[in-house]
Amino acid sequence: MSGFGKPGCILIAGFGSIGKRHATIVRRQFPSARLVVLKHQRNQTVLDPSLGVSKCVFSVEEAINQRPDIAVVANPASHHMSIAVPLAKAGIHLLVEKPLSSVSADIKELIRCSSNSGSQVMVGYNLRFLPSLLQFRKLIRDKIIGIPLSVRAEVGQNLDSWRPGTDYRKSVSAQKALGGGVLLELSHEVDYLQWVFGDVAWVNATLTKQSALEIDVEDTAHLFLGFR
């Protein structure tokens, strides 16, 4: 976000744990910016003085009328495009939390709108900025450590204790309708493997639910990727 200079107004769409974390970062990086929050539930108060939220709106139209320079889309993945597309049409620069969407159909529309309006869009795959991963990628690209023949990446999380103080059964991660499931929720590894090793040529995958967690999505994903 720092590449856009000093924005006068920043919008955060969605104000769960991630949205509040972004608000904290925004306030630290841009203390003079006006911070606006877009929510869908009117019965929840979000004007936390410690976060410096100046206004709460409840529709995309209201949000656009606030004339934000930058917007962070941090609502559930299944609703990302309904927010991101109209914001992109309005020429607002976007940081969209991962995954970009729970379905791929609307992503082309986002790309088209952002291209037409000049809106810059980034996805929140922040592991690309880790110094260790940047150095690893450089070593691979500079052929310092030879030609990689195979690579293995693993990630795991205990959903029951991931977000202390919240009922995991009501979280995005536990609900298919909101874009949950381990494949989309823990997709950083898929992103950085492509970033380091290039385009994927083929995929074999198995998604299963093995735990006793009360969720309607997969909790285990085994992916075999072939890189070009």
ZIFEN-V724833 format. One record per helix or strand. SS is the DSSP state (H for helix, E for strand). FROM is the first residue (numbers start at 0). TO is the last residue. If there is no record, write none. Layout:
ss=SS from=FROM to=TO
ss=SS from=FROM to=TO
This chain:
ss=H from=1 to=3
ss=E from=8 to=12
ss=H from=16 to=28
ss=E from=33 to=37
ss=H from=48 to=50
ss=E from=52 to=56
ss=H from=59 to=64
ss=E from=69 to=72
ss=H from=76 to=88
ss=E from=92 to=95
ss=H from=106 to=116
ss=E from=120 to=122
ss=H from=125 to=128
ss=H from=130 to=140
ss=H from=158 to=161
ss=H from=167 to=169
ss=H from=171 to=173
ss=H from=175 to=177
ss=H from=181 to=184
ss=H from=187 to=196
ss=E from=199 to=207
ss=E from=219 to=226
